[in-house]
Amino acid sequence: MATFQPDPKRWLALALLCAAQFIVILDTSIIGVALPAMQTDLGFTPESLSWIFNAYVIAFGGLLLLGGKLGDIFGARRMFMLGFAILTGASLLAGLASSQEFLLAGRALQGVGAALIAPSALTIVMRLFGHNGAELGKAFGFWGAAAAAGGTAGVFLGGVITEWLSWPWTFLINVPLGLVVFALAPTVIRYAAPVRGRIDWIGALTVTASLVTAVYAIVTTEPGQWTSPQTLLLLGAAVALLVLFLVLQAISREPLLPLRIFAAPNLAVGNLLMALLGAAWIPLWFYLNLYLQQTLGLSALYSGLALLPMTLTIMVVMVGLSGKLVARFGIKANIVIGLLAMAGSLLLFSRVPEGGSFGVDVLPASLLGALGMALAYIPTTMSGMAGARPEETGLASGLINTTYQVGSAVGLAVMVALAAQADGTAGPLEGFHAAFLGGAVVAGFGALTALVLLHGAPAAREVPVG
């Protein structure tokens, strides 16, 4: 029997994959500080401005399942490179846009590219390290740290670029980065033969339409209008499309999402937890940034600097400790403690005062939230990938990325609605409090879900093997 030989370039490949993860997450956060400048130059209304963010998230979240399946059939490296080609071209289009339509088209195409990159990159990580539990835990640590760094670096770089250059460079920065990744990928990522099969295009269209319709309904609903005819009609259509998708998957010979995949231990629960994690974490990050700028009066640049301790905490814990903690205490314990820590952080933020200080009111709570994210993210990803067949790792990675993106979009939309309803006459602080409190409820519910529904196996056996 042949002995498995690890890829000698696997750590170089991981570095490139982490760079890709950094860029994908960077694109979700780098535009935030630049939005007012885009509004002034291109004439966006306050209502339409949110679509610069939503166009990316909807395309990204809606196409992740298809992106994962394409990686399984045509090869993860091929889809990874195609995704970067699309992302790079779309970034150039958005950066050179002289109208709202071209900018939104560029953002949507960026989401398409990211939907090919993210599941393919995670599949390659599993293929490179899945046969060694200790290495896989360490690899996931770097992977998670790259995501955290991308989120916070986006805020910081967005402030620097907008202040010192101009908003188009928040997109154009992707062009040289994308070209470097595209050029290096064939040299450090080994080719793997794709799996024979066909694409369930009807299933892909149905589930994408369902996800897009659901997210569109939520992000376009005005505060207090959740029972409006338009919202109810759109949500009803999203549910009907999802039911149709599940029926099609049950009867199809080669479905996009084989329903048997949910029989894998912890996979379904892991995806639910990933959605809840995104629904708690993204509002924490979003409203903390607003509190720093709108309440404490920090500039975009100093707001980004204020978030750096969170990033450093996540990177240190994920890279240096997470694999060891999972091996020692198991997936379940890390997820429960991580989500409880995040809930505690959000509760602390729900009480921040108008004249608060960074050292007393922000730093301790932000570090607690970062610790919670660092403890929960990697084991949640592992549980969402656990038990998938080797030929379905792309699908499983697409699914876990989908649940995070959809959970993030839905969670943020709900917290925005809560904040809008709670806004007081003295300013937005009451709305911030409501959003933080809502996030704490979501994180607490996630911890309870993990405690009750996750199956606990001996810690050493909980690292998935691809």
Long-range contacts (C-beta under 8 A, 24 or more apart in sequence): 4-131, 6-128, 6-131, 6-132, 6-135, 7-128, 7-190, 9-188, 9-189, 9-190, 10-128, 10-129, 12-188, 13-124, 13-128, 13-188, 13-189, 13-190, 14-125, 14-128, 14-129, 14-139, 14-142, 14-143, 15-142, 16-181, 16-184, 16-185, 16-188, 16-189, 17-121, 17-124, 17-125, 17-143, 17-189, 18-142, 18-143, 18-145, 18-146, 19-146, 19-177, 19-181, 20-80, 20-84, 20-117, 20-121, 20-181, 21-118, 21-121, 21-143, 21-146, 21-147, 21-150, 22-146, 22-147, 22-149, 22-150, 22-153, 23-87, 23-150, 23-174, 23-177, 23-178, 23-181, 24-87, 24-114, 24-117, 24-118, 24-150, 25-146, 25-147, 25-150, 25-151, 25-154, 26-150, 26-151, 26-153, 26-154, 26-157, 27-56, 27-87, 27-91, 27-110, 27-114, 27-154, 27-174, 28-53, 28-56, 28-57, 28-60, 28-151, 28-154, 29-150, 29-151, 29-152, 29-153, 29-154, 29-155, 29-158, 29-285, 30-153, 30-154, 30-155, 30-157, 30-158, 30-161, 30-170, 30-173, 31-154, 31-158, 31-167, 31-170, 31-171, 32-154, 32-155, 32-158, 32-289, 33-155, 33-158, 33-159, 33-162, 33-300, 33-303, 33-304, 34-158, 34-161, 34-162, 34-167, 34-170, 37-162, 37-166, 37-167, 38-103, 38-167, 41-167, 42-97, 42-98, 42-99, 42-100, 42-103, 43-100, 44-100, 48-100, 50-219, 51-104, 51-107, 52-103, 52-104, 52-107, 54-215, 54-216, 54-219, 54-409, 55-104, 55-107, 55-108, 55-111, 56-107, 56-108, 56-110, 56-111, 56-114, 57-111, 57-215, 57-405, 57-408, 57-409, 58-108, 58-111, 58-211, 58-212, 58-215, 58-216, 58-409, 59-107, 59-108, 59-109, 59-110, 59-111, 59-112, 59-114, 59-115, 60-111, 60-112, 60-114, 60-115, 60-118, 60-405, 61-111, 61-115, 61-211, 61-215, 61-402, 61-405, 61-406, 61-409, 62-115, 62-208, 62-211, 62-212, 62-215, 63-111, 63-112, 63-115, 63-116, 63-208, 64-115, 64-118, 64-119, 64-398, 64-399, 64-401, 64-402, 64-405, 65-204, 65-207, 65-208, 65-256, 65-257, 65-395, 65-398, 65-399, 65-402, 66-115, 66-199, 66-204, 66-208, 66-256, 66-398, 67-115, 67-116, 67-117, 67-118, 67-119, 67-120, 67-398, 68-119, 68-120, 68-123, 68-394, 68-395, 68-396, 68-397, 68-398, 68-399, 68-401, 69-199, 69-200, 69-204, 69-256, 69-394, 69-395, 69-398, 70-116, 70-199, 70-394, 71-116, 71-119, 71-120, 71-123, 71-394, 71-397, 71-398, 72-123, 72-194, 72-195, 72-197, 72-391, 72-392, 72-393, 72-394, 72-395, 73-194, 73-195, 73-196, 73-197, 73-198, 73-199, 74-194, 75-191, 75-192, 75-193, 75-194, 76-120, 76-121, 76-123, 76-124, 76-127, 76-192, 76-394, 77-120, 77-124, 77-185, 77-186, 77-189, 77-190, 77-191, 77-192, 78-194, 79-116, 79-117, 79-120, 79-394, 80-116, 80-117, 80-120, 80-121, 80-124, 80-185, 80-189, 81-182, 81-185, 81-186, 82-116, 83-113, 83-114, 83-115, 83-116, 83-117, 83-120, 84-113, 84-117, 84-178, 84-181, 84-182, 84-185, 85-113, 85-178, 85-182, 86-112, 86-113, 86-116, 87-113, 87-114, 87-117, 87-174, 87-178, 88-113, 88-174, 88-175, 88-178, 88-179, 88-182, 91-171, 91-172, 91-173, 91-174, 91-175, 91-178, 92-171, 92-172, 92-175, 94-168, 94-171, 95-168, 95-169, 95-170, 95-171, 95-172, 95-175, 96-168, 97-168, 106-171, 110-171, 110-174, 118-397, 118-398, 118-401, 119-394, 119-395, 119-397, 119-398, 119-401, 120-394, 120-397, 122-381, 122-385, 122-393, 122-397, 122-400, 122-401, 123-393, 123-394, 123-397, 124-189, 126-385, 126-393, 126-397, 126-464, 126-466, 127-192, 127-393, 127-466, 130-393, 130-464, 130-465, 130-466, 131-465, 131-466, 133-327, 133-460, 133-463, 133-465, 134-323, 134-327, 136-323, 136-463, 136-464, 137-322, 137-323, 137-324, 137-326, 137-327, 137-378, 137-463, 138-319, 138-323, 140-318, 140-322, 140-323, 140-378, 140-381, 140-382, 141-318, 141-319, 141-320, 141-321, 141-322, 141-323, 141-378, 142-318, 142-319, 143-378, 143-381, 144-314, 144-318, 144-322, 144-374, 144-377, 144-378, 144-381, 145-314, 145-315, 145-318, 145-319, 147-377, 148-310, 148-311, 148-314, 148-315, 148-318, 148-370, 148-373, 148-374, 149-311, 149-314, 149-315, 151-285, 151-311, 152-304, 152-307, 152-308, 152-310, 152-311, 153-311, 155-289, 155-300, 155-303, 155-304, 155-307, 156-301, 156-304, 156-305, 156-307, 156-308, 157-304, 158-300, 158-304, 159-299, 159-300, 159-301, 159-303, 159-304, 160-301, 160-304, 162-300, 163-300, 163-301, 195-391, 197-254, 198-254, 199-256, 200-248, 200-249, 200-252, 200-254, 200-255, 200-256, 202-248, 203-245, 203-248, 203-249, 203-252, 203-255, 203-256, 203-257, 204-256, 206-241, 206-244, 206-245, 206-248, 207-241, 207-242, 207-245, 207-256, 207-257, 209-241, 210-238, 210-239, 210-241, 210-242, 210-245, 211-238, 211-402, 211-406, 213-237, 213-238, 213-241, 214-238, 214-406, 214-410, 215-406, 215-409, 215-410, 215-413, 218-409, 218-410, 218-413, 218-414, 219-409, 219-413, 221-413, 221-417, 223-416, 223-417, 223-420, 223-421, 224-417, 224-420, 224-421, 226-417, 256-395, 257-395, 257-399, 258-392, 258-395, 261-388, 261-392, 261-395, 261-396, 261-399, 263-387, 264-386, 264-387, 264-388, 265-386, 265-387, 265-455, 265-457, 266-331, 266-383, 266-384, 266-386, 266-387, 266-454, 266-455, 267-383, 267-384, 267-385, 267-386, 267-387, 267-388, 267-396, 269-383, 269-449, 269-450, 269-453, 269-454, 270-380, 270-381, 270-382, 270-383, 270-384, 270-385, 270-386, 270-400, 270-454, 271-384, 271-399, 271-400, 271-403, 272-403, 272-449, 272-453, 273-335, 273-339, 273-376, 273-380, 273-383, 273-384, 273-446, 273-449, 273-450, 273-454, 274-380, 274-381, 274-384, 274-400, 274-403, 274-404, 274-407, 275-403, 275-404, 275-406, 275-407, 275-410, 276-339, 276-407, 276-442, 276-443, 276-445, 276-446, 276-449, 277-339, 277-342, 277-373, 277-376, 277-377, 277-380, 277-404, 277-407, 277-443, 277-446, 278-403, 278-404, 278-405, 278-406, 278-407, 278-408, 278-411, 279-407, 279-408, 279-410, 279-411, 279-412, 279-414, 279-439, 279-442, 280-339, 280-342, 280-343, 280-346, 280-411, 280-439, 280-440, 280-442, 280-443, 280-446, 281-342, 281-369, 281-373, 281-408, 282-408, 282-411, 282-412, 283-411, 283-412, 283-415, 283-435, 283-436, 283-438, 283-439, 284-342, 284-345, 284-346, 284-349, 284-369, 284-436, 284-439, 286-412, 286-415, 287-349, 287-415, 287-419, 287-432, 287-435, 287-436, 287-439, 288-349, 288-362, 288-366, 290-428, 290-432, 291-349, 291-352, 291-362, 291-429, 291-432, 292-358, 292-362, 294-427, 294-428, 295-352, 295-354, 295-356, 295-427, 295-428, 295-429, 295-432, 296-356, 296-358, 296-362, 306-358, 306-362, 307-366, 309-363, 309-366, 309-367, 309-370, 310-366, 310-367, 310-369, 310-370, 311-370, 313-367, 313-370, 313-371, 313-374, 314-370, 314-373, 314-374, 316-374, 317-370, 317-371, 317-374, 317-375, 318-374, 318-377, 318-378, 321-374, 322-374, 322-375, 322-378, 322-379, 323-378, 325-375, 326-378, 326-379, 326-382, 326-459, 326-462, 326-463, 327-459, 327-460, 327-463, 328-459, 329-459, 330-456, 330-457, 330-458, 330-459, 330-462, 331-379, 331-382, 331-383, 331-454, 331-456, 331-459, 331-462, 332-379, 332-450, 332-451, 332-454, 332-455, 332-456, 334-375, 334-376, 334-378, 334-379, 335-375, 335-376, 335-379, 335-380, 335-383, 335-446, 335-447, 335-450, 335-454, 336-447, 336-450, 336-451, 337-372, 337-375, 338-371, 338-372, 338-373, 338-374, 338-375, 338-376, 338-377, 338-379, 339-372, 339-376, 339-443, 339-444, 339-446, 339-447, 339-450, 340-372, 340-443, 340-444, 340-447, 341-368, 341-369, 341-371, 341-372, 341-375, 342-368, 342-369, 342-372, 342-373, 342-376, 342-443, 343-372, 343-440, 343-441, 343-443, 343-444, 343-447, 344-368, 344-372, 344-440, 345-369, 345-372, 346-436, 346-437, 346-439, 346-440, 346-443, 347-436, 347-437, 347-440, 349-432, 349-436, 350-433, 350-434, 350-436, 350-437, 350-440, 351-433, 352-429, 352-432, 352-433, 352-436, 354-426, 354-427, 354-429, 372-443, 379-462, 382-462, 382-463, 382-464, 383-454, 385-464, 386-462, 386-464, 387-464, 388-464, 388-466, 390-466, 393-466, 411-439, 411-442, 414-438, 415-439
